[in-house]
Amino acid sequence: MRLIFMGTPEFSVSVLNQLVSVGHEIACVYSQPPRPAGRGKKPRPSAVQKRAEELGLEVRTPLNFKDAAELRAFMDINADAAVVVAYGLILPQPVLDAPRLGCFNIHASLLPRWRGAAPIQRAIMAGDAETGVYIMQMEAGLDTGPVLMRDVTAIEAGDTAASLHDRLADMGSHLMVNALADLPNLTPTTQSLEGVTYAAKIDKAEAKIDWSQPAAQVDRLIRGISPFPGAWFMLDGQRVKALLSECVGGKGPAGVAVNDTLTIACGEGSIRLLKIQKAGKGPQTADVFLTGTKVPAGSILE
């Protein structure tokens, strides 16, 4: 098919790679404009833009489609379909109507649960037992379109946002290829009106660990926003990120180490920190961290 690809973050890159590898013609790639990043705050292209340029594909980065010339340029591509993966804009109806067969989206949740910006993180943080990817025919609402295909995966006890992201991206890329190949035979299924939830973008204010919460909830927060923005706490006046944890036995006042191996008491139960990161340093396993920073029983984490 002659396709338009629309995506921005790393999650979208594997889908673009898969579409190219099976022989689809990517007539144009759309991505969010470069954003200031790093210490120098220089504009940095998105992961999708970087990959598309490596592949020699045309890339466009409009702020929106309100400009008539930008909308006309999209329509003039005369695409069979548009594949949209975490693009970052709600598309207006003229854009949705432009490709001959329509616009198709990969969404990383079990719709209608977790519509919106952060479905992977919210599923872990909520303690969901499973999640998945849906191929959806797009309409003007936020992740409201009819579903063409789906695939499901369990959320394991050791899953982080990063590990689940990678698994769902791989699932989604293969599912989209299958959906495009079988498009004439697929019957769109309207999403249920029951069970709708919204996956709001992660606010950095949510990332501060509250040790008075039950251990299971603290563990889900840590894994659900690892590695970014990363749950954090204060230790001896220094900010430290917790990147991986597990629920374990042990009791004590909330936020106090119950042994010398980074087992921290919570409001109910305890967690053991398995991977952490000091400000300005790289991630470390607990064992490596403890060789340079002692956290004896009785230490207070704030």
C-alpha positions in Angstrom: 0.0 0.0 0.0 0.9 3.7 -0.4 1.0 4.8 3.3 1.3 7.9 5.4 3.0 7.1 8.7 2.3 9.4 11.7 4.2 8.8 15.0 6.6 10.5 17.4 8.2 8.5 20.2 10.3 5.4 20.3 7.2 3.2 20.6 6.3 4.1 17.0 9.7 3.3 15.5 9.3 -0.5 15.5 6.0 -0.1 13.6 7.6 2.1 10.9 10.5 -0.4 10.6 8.1 -3.3 10.2 5.9 -1.5 7.5 9.1 -0.7 5.5 10.4 -4.3 5.9 7.3 -5.9 4.4 7.3 -3.6 1.4 4.8 -0.9 2.0 5.5 2.4 0.3 5.9 5.1 3.0 5.0 8.2 0.9 5.5 10.6 3.8 6.2 10.5 7.6 4.6 13.0 10.0 6.0 13.6 13.4 5.9 16.2 16.2 8.3 19.1 15.6 11.7 19.0 17.2 11.6 20.0 20.9 14.3 21.6 23.1 16.1 18.9 25.0 19.3 18.3 26.9 21.4 20.8 28.9 21.8 23.1 25.9 18.0 23.0 25.2 18.7 22.6 21.4 15.8 21.3 19.3 15.9 17.6 19.1 14.0 15.6 16.4 11.7 12.9 17.6 12.7 9.2 17.5 10.4 8.7 14.5 11.9 11.7 12.6 15.4 10.4 13.1 14.6 6.9 11.9 12.6 8.2 8.9 15.5 10.4 7.8 17.8 7.4 8.2 15.5 5.5 5.8 15.5 8.4 3.3 11.8 9.1 3.8 10.2 12.5 3.5 9.3 14.0 6.9 6.8 16.7 7.8 6.5 18.2 11.3 3.5 20.6 11.4 2.3 21.9 14.7 -1.2 21.1 13.6 -3.4 20.9 10.5 -5.2 24.3 10.9 -3.1 25.8 8.1 -4.8 25.2 4.7 -1.6 24.6 2.9 -0.6 21.9 5.4 -3.9 20.2 5.0 -3.7 20.4 1.2 -0.2 18.9 1.3 -1.6 15.9 3.3 -4.5 15.4 1.0 -2.2 15.6 -2.1 -0.2 12.6 -1.0 -3.1 10.5 -2.2 -2.4 7.7 0.3 -4.3 4.4 0.5 -4.2 4.6 4.3 -2.5 6.4 7.2 -1.0 4.5 10.1 -1.0 6.5 13.3 1.1 5.4 16.3 1.4 7.8 19.3 1.5 10.8 17.0 0.5 13.3 19.6 -2.3 15.2 17.9 -6.1 14.5 17.6 -6.6 14.5 13.9 -9.3 16.7 12.4 -12.0 15.1 10.2 -10.5 16.3 6.8 -7.3 14.5 7.7 -9.1 11.3 8.7 -11.1 11.4 5.5 -8.1 12.0 3.1 -6.6 8.5 2.8 -8.7 6.2 0.5 -9.2 3.5 3.1 -8.9 5.7 6.2 -6.6 6.1 9.2 -5.6 3.3 11.4 -4.2 3.6 14.9 -2.3 1.3 17.3 -3.2 1.9 20.9 -1.4 0.2 23.8 -4.3 -0.8 26.0 -7.4 -2.9 26.2 -9.9 -0.3 24.9 -12.0 1.3 26.1 -9.8 1.0 29.2 -7.0 3.6 29.3 -7.8 5.8 26.4 -5.3 8.7 26.2 -1.7 9.5 26.6 -0.1 7.1 29.1 -1.9 3.7 28.8 1.2 1.6 29.6 2.1 3.4 32.7 -1.5 3.6 34.0 -2.1 -0.1 33.5 0.9 -1.0 35.7 0.1 1.7 38.3 -3.5 0.5 38.6 -2.4 -3.2 39.1 -4.1 -4.5 35.9 -3.5 -8.2 35.3 -3.2 -7.8 31.6 -3.0 -5.2 28.8 -2.5 -5.4 25.0 -2.6 -3.6 21.7 -5.6 -2.7 19.6 -5.8 -1.8 15.9 -8.5 0.8 15.6 -10.1 2.7 12.7 -9.7 6.3 13.7 -12.5 8.8 14.2 -12.5 12.3 15.6 -12.8 11.3 19.3 -9.9 10.4 21.6 -9.3 6.7 21.0 -13.0 6.0 20.4 -12.9 4.3 17.0 -14.1 0.8 16.1 -11.6 -2.0 16.7 -10.2 -4.2 13.9 -7.7 -6.5 15.7 -6.3 -7.0 19.2 -3.7 -8.9 21.0 -3.3 -9.4 24.8 -0.4 -9.9 27.2 -0.1 -10.5 30.9 1.5 -7.8 33.1 4.1 -9.7 35.0 5.3 -8.9 38.5 8.7 -7.7 37.2 7.3 -5.6 34.3 8.3 -1.9 34.2 6.9 0.7 31.8 10.1 0.1 29.7 9.8 -3.6 29.4 6.1 -3.5 28.8 6.6 -0.7 26.2 9.1 -2.9 24.2 6.8 -5.9 24.3 3.7 -4.0 23.2 5.6 -2.1 20.5 6.7 -5.5 19.0 3.2 -6.9 19.3 1.7 -3.7 17.7 4.0 -3.7 14.7 3.2 -7.2 13.7 -0.5 -6.8 14.4 -0.7 -3.7 12.2 1.0 -5.5 9.3 -1.5 -8.3 9.7 -4.4 -5.9 9.8 -3.4 -4.1 6.6 -2.9 -7.4 4.8 -6.3 -8.6 5.8 -8.2 -5.3 5.7 -11.0 -6.2 3.2 -11.9 -9.2 5.5 -12.0 -7.4 8.8 -15.2 -6.3 10.5 -14.9 -3.2 12.7 -16.3 -3.8 16.2 -17.7 -0.8 18.1 -16.1 -0.1 21.5 -18.2 -0.8 24.6 -19.5 2.3 26.4 -18.8 0.5 29.7 -15.4 0.5 31.4 -14.1 3.6 29.8 -11.1 5.1 31.6 -8.6 7.7 30.7 -4.8 7.4 30.9 -3.8 11.0 31.8 -0.2 12.1 31.0 2.1 11.3 33.9 2.5 14.4 36.1 6.0 14.7 37.7 4.2 15.5 41.0 3.0 11.9 41.1 6.5 10.6 41.1 7.4 11.3 44.7 7.1 8.1 46.7 4.7 8.1 49.6 5.9 5.3 51.9 2.7 5.4 53.9 0.9 3.7 51.0 0.7 -0.1 50.9 3.8 -1.9 49.5 1.9 -3.1 46.5 0.9 0.4 45.5 4.4 1.7 46.0 5.8 -1.1 43.9 3.4 -0.4 41.1 4.3 3.3 41.1 8.0 2.5 40.9 7.6 0.0 38.0 4.9 2.0 36.3 7.0 5.1 35.7 10.4 3.5 35.3 12.6 4.8 33.8 10.8 8.1 33.1 10.1 10.2 35.0 11.1 7.7 37.7 9.7 7.4 41.2 11.9 9.1 43.7 12.7 9.6 47.4 15.2 11.6 49.5 18.1 9.8 51.2 20.5 11.8 53.4 19.5 15.0 51.5 20.0 13.5 48.1 17.3 12.7 45.5 17.3 9.1 44.4 15.2 7.4 41.8 13.8 3.9 42.4 13.7 2.1 39.0 12.7 -1.5 40.1 11.4 -3.1 43.2 9.5 -6.1 44.6 7.1 -6.7 47.5 8.7 -8.6 50.3 8.1 -9.5 54.0 9.1 -7.2 56.8 7.4 -4.5 59.0 8.3 -1.2 60.5 7.6 2.5 60.4 6.8 3.7 56.9 9.9 4.9 55.0 12.4 3.2 57.4 14.9 0.5 56.2 14.1 -2.8 58.0 17.5 -4.3 57.1 20.7 -3.5 55.4 19.7 -4.5 51.9 17.3 -1.7 50.9 14.1 -3.3 52.2 11.9 -0.4 53.1 8.7 -0.5 55.2 5.5 0.9 53.8 2.1 1.6 55.2 1.3 -2.1 54.7 4.2 -4.6 54.1 7.6 -3.7 52.7 9.4 -3.4 49.3 13.0 -4.2 48.4 14.6 -1.8 46.0 16.3 -3.7 43.2 17.6 -0.9 40.9 18.1 2.7 41.8 19.8 5.9 40.4 21.4 8.8 42.1 21.0 12.2 40.5 23.6 12.7 37.8 24.6 9.0 37.9 23.6 6.0 35.9 21.2 3.2 37.1 22.7 0.7 39.6 21.6 -2.6 41.0 21.0 -2.5 44.7 24.1 -4.5 45.4 26.3 -2.1 43.5 24.7 0.9 45.0 25.2 -0.4 48.6 28.9 -0.9 48.0 29.3 2.9 47.8 26.3 4.0 49.9 25.4 2.3 53.1 21.7 2.2 54.1 21.7 0.4 57.4 18.6 -0.8 59.2 16.8 2.2 60.7 17.8 4.6 57.9 14.9 7.0 57.0 13.9 7.5 53.4 11.8 10.6 52.8 
